[in-house]
């Protein structure tokens, strides 16, 4: 799923259309993501629009990313105790992102087109490849690193040539490769009723209009 950040605002897609075709043993699905929703921070049910509130949430986000030992318990509990929450609000469409998935097991080739989203003040685009953290609990990569559960971290840069997220026994999972023109991150978080994700995400710059990558599906 694409996520776009513009001048401090983060845009998501709440609506999409899909077209599917088949040629031989390859299935192609093209999904048009309408970028029509933003995340808004609320403090004790009050919308955060002034600079002080924005600085507070930015500070918490920076602490969350940079200080591993504070991440899950201290900062999440702090946010809850402050009444800090995230709402998703429909807004004016800023364009669409077209993602084509060419499926030929065990490989999923992904082609991302960013031609049709607004470029003005675009800071970065994230491409998330995520599943439930309750099932995907193991990480390993080409450097020999093997991590389980909380060891995986919440948002860590991948330096290895490839990285893999899988279930405990490696029967099911997916592998992505480091890309020259993108940053690859790993992450896993689970807090009941609050967070539940595990995956590998790319971050690409605002100048990019096309980005391709492969996903190897384990156990296919």
C-alpha positions as CSV (number, residue, x, y, z in Angstrom):
1,X,0.0,0.0,0.0
2,X,1.3,3.5,-0.8
3,X,1.6,6.2,1.8
4,X,2.6,9.8,0.8
5,X,3.9,12.5,3.1
6,X,3.4,16.2,2.2
7,X,4.8,19.0,4.3
8,X,3.9,17.2,7.6
9,X,0.7,15.6,6.4
10,X,0.5,11.9,5.7
11,X,-1.9,10.7,3.0
12,X,-3.3,7.2,2.8
13,X,-5.8,5.5,0.5
14,X,-9.3,4.6,1.6
15,X,-10.7,3.6,-1.8
16,X,-9.3,1.7,-4.7
17,X,-10.2,-0.2,-7.9
18,X,-8.7,-3.5,-9.2
19,X,-8.4,-5.0,-12.6
20,X,-7.2,-8.6,-13.0
21,X,-6.1,-10.5,-16.1
22,X,-4.3,-13.8,-16.9
23,X,-1.8,-14.8,-19.5
24,X,-0.5,-18.3,-19.3
25,X,0.6,-19.0,-15.8
26,X,1.0,-15.3,-14.9
27,X,-1.8,-13.4,-13.2
28,X,-1.7,-9.6,-13.4
29,X,-3.6,-7.3,-11.0
30,X,-3.5,-3.5,-11.3
31,X,-4.8,-1.6,-8.3
32,X,-5.5,2.2,-8.4
33,X,-5.1,3.7,-5.0
34,X,-7.0,6.9,-4.4
35,X,-5.0,9.1,-2.1
36,X,-7.9,10.6,-0.3
37,X,-7.3,10.2,3.5
38,X,-5.0,11.8,6.0
39,X,-4.0,10.9,9.5
40,X,-4.8,13.5,12.2
41,X,-3.5,13.6,15.7
42,X,-5.9,14.4,18.5
43,X,-5.1,15.4,22.0
44,X,-7.8,14.7,24.5
45,X,-10.3,14.7,21.6
46,X,-9.1,18.1,20.4
47,X,-7.8,18.3,16.8
48,X,-4.1,19.3,16.7
49,X,-3.7,22.2,14.4
50,X,-1.5,24.7,16.3
51,X,2.3,24.6,16.2
52,X,2.8,23.6,19.9
53,X,0.7,20.5,19.5
54,X,2.4,19.6,16.2
55,X,5.8,19.9,17.9
56,X,4.7,17.6,20.7
57,X,3.6,14.8,18.3
58,X,6.7,15.3,16.2
59,X,8.9,15.0,19.3
60,X,7.1,11.8,20.4
61,X,7.5,10.3,16.9
62,X,11.2,11.1,16.9
63,X,11.7,9.5,20.3
64,X,9.8,6.5,19.1
65,X,12.0,6.0,16.1
66,X,15.4,6.8,17.7
67,X,15.2,5.2,21.1
68,X,14.7,1.4,20.9
69,X,14.4,0.8,24.6
70,X,11.6,3.4,24.9
71,X,9.5,2.3,22.0
72,X,6.7,-0.1,22.8
73,X,5.8,0.4,26.4
74,X,6.9,3.9,27.5
75,X,5.9,5.9,24.5
76,X,2.7,4.1,23.6
77,X,1.6,4.3,27.2
78,X,2.5,8.0,27.3
79,X,0.4,8.6,24.2
80,X,-2.5,6.8,25.7
81,X,-2.3,8.6,29.0
82,X,-2.1,12.0,27.2
83,X,-5.2,11.1,25.3
84,X,-3.2,11.2,22.1
85,X,-4.8,9.2,19.2
86,X,-4.8,9.1,15.4
87,X,-7.9,9.5,13.3
88,X,-8.2,8.9,9.6
89,X,-10.2,11.7,7.8
90,X,-11.3,11.8,4.2
91,X,-10.0,14.8,2.3
92,X,-9.8,16.2,-1.2
93,X,-8.1,13.7,-3.6
94,X,-4.5,14.5,-4.3
95,X,-4.2,11.9,-7.0
96,X,-3.9,8.2,-7.5
97,X,-1.1,5.7,-7.3
98,X,-1.2,2.7,-9.7
99,X,0.4,-0.5,-8.5
100,X,0.7,-3.5,-10.9
101,X,1.3,-6.9,-9.4
102,X,2.6,-9.6,-11.8
103,X,2.1,-12.9,-10.0
104,X,4.1,-15.9,-11.1
105,X,4.9,-18.0,-8.0
106,X,7.2,-17.9,-6.2
107,X,7.8,-14.3,-7.4
108,X,5.5,-11.2,-7.2
109,X,6.8,-8.4,-9.4
110,X,5.5,-5.0,-8.3
111,X,5.5,-1.9,-10.5
112,X,4.6,1.4,-8.9
113,X,3.5,4.5,-10.9
114,X,3.5,7.8,-9.2
115,X,2.8,9.9,-12.3
116,X,-0.7,10.8,-11.1
117,X,-0.2,12.2,-7.6
118,X,0.5,15.8,-6.8
119,X,4.2,16.6,-6.6
120,X,4.1,20.0,-5.0
121,X,5.5,19.7,-1.4
122,X,5.8,15.9,-1.6
123,X,8.5,14.8,0.8
124,X,8.6,11.1,0.6
125,X,6.6,8.0,-0.4
126,X,6.4,4.7,1.6
127,X,5.5,1.4,0.0
128,X,4.3,-0.9,2.8
129,X,4.5,-4.7,2.5
130,X,2.9,-5.8,5.8
131,X,1.0,-8.6,7.4
132,X,-0.2,-9.5,10.9
133,X,2.5,-9.5,13.6
134,X,0.7,-12.4,15.4
135,X,1.6,-14.8,12.7
136,X,4.8,-13.3,11.2
137,X,7.2,-13.3,14.1
138,X,10.7,-14.0,12.6
139,X,13.2,-11.9,10.6
140,X,16.4,-13.0,8.9
141,X,18.6,-11.5,6.2
142,X,21.6,-12.1,4.0
143,X,24.0,-10.9,6.7
144,X,23.1,-13.8,8.9
145,X,21.0,-11.8,11.4
146,X,18.1,-13.8,12.9
147,X,15.6,-11.9,15.1
148,X,12.3,-13.0,16.8
149,X,9.3,-11.0,18.0
150,X,10.3,-7.8,19.7
151,X,14.0,-8.1,18.6
152,X,12.8,-7.2,15.1
153,X,12.2,-3.6,16.2
154,X,9.6,-1.1,15.2
155,X,11.3,0.7,12.3
156,X,14.8,-0.3,11.6
157,X,16.9,0.3,8.4
158,X,17.9,-2.8,6.6
159,X,21.6,-2.8,5.5
160,X,21.7,-6.4,4.2
161,X,21.3,-7.3,0.5
162,X,17.9,-9.0,1.2
163,X,15.6,-9.4,4.2
164,X,12.8,-11.9,5.0
165,X,9.8,-11.9,7.3
166,X,8.3,-15.3,8.1
167,X,6.3,-17.4,10.6
168,X,8.2,-19.2,13.4
169,X,9.0,-22.3,11.3
170,X,9.8,-20.5,8.0
171,X,7.0,-22.3,6.2
172,X,5.3,-19.0,5.1
173,X,6.9,-15.6,4.5
174,X,8.2,-13.1,2.0
175,X,11.6,-11.8,1.0
176,X,12.5,-8.3,-0.4
177,X,15.8,-7.0,-1.7
178,X,17.7,-3.8,-1.0
179,X,17.2,-1.2,-3.8
180,X,19.7,1.3,-5.0
181,X,17.2,4.2,-5.2
182,X,15.2,3.4,-2.0
183,X,15.6,2.7,1.7
184,X,14.4,-0.6,3.0
185,X,13.0,-0.9,6.6
186,X,12.0,-3.8,8.7
187,X,9.5,-3.7,11.5
188,X,7.1,-5.6,13.8
189,X,4.8,-4.3,16.5
190,X,1.9,-5.9,18.5
191,X,0.0,-4.2,21.2
192,X,-3.6,-5.5,21.6
193,X,-6.1,-3.0,20.4
194,X,-3.4,-0.6,19.3
195,X,-0.8,-2.0,16.9
196,X,-0.6,-5.2,14.8
197,X,1.8,-5.3,11.9
198,X,5.0,-7.0,10.6
199,X,6.7,-6.3,7.3
200,X,9.3,-4.7,5.0
201,X,8.7,-1.2,3.7
202,X,10.5,0.9,1.1
203,X,11.0,4.7,1.3
204,X,11.5,6.5,-2.0
205,X,12.2,10.1,-2.7
206,X,9.7,12.7,-4.2
207,X,11.5,12.8,-7.5
208,X,10.6,9.2,-8.4
209,X,7.8,8.6,-10.8
210,X,8.4,4.8,-11.2
211,X,9.6,2.1,-8.8
212,X,9.8,-1.6,-9.4
213,X,10.7,-4.4,-7.0
214,X,10.3,-8.1,-6.5
215,X,8.8,-10.0,-3.6
216,X,9.6,-13.7,-3.2
217,X,6.8,-15.6,-1.6
218,X,8.1,-18.4,0.7
219,X,6.1,-21.6,0.8
220,X,4.3,-21.0,-2.5
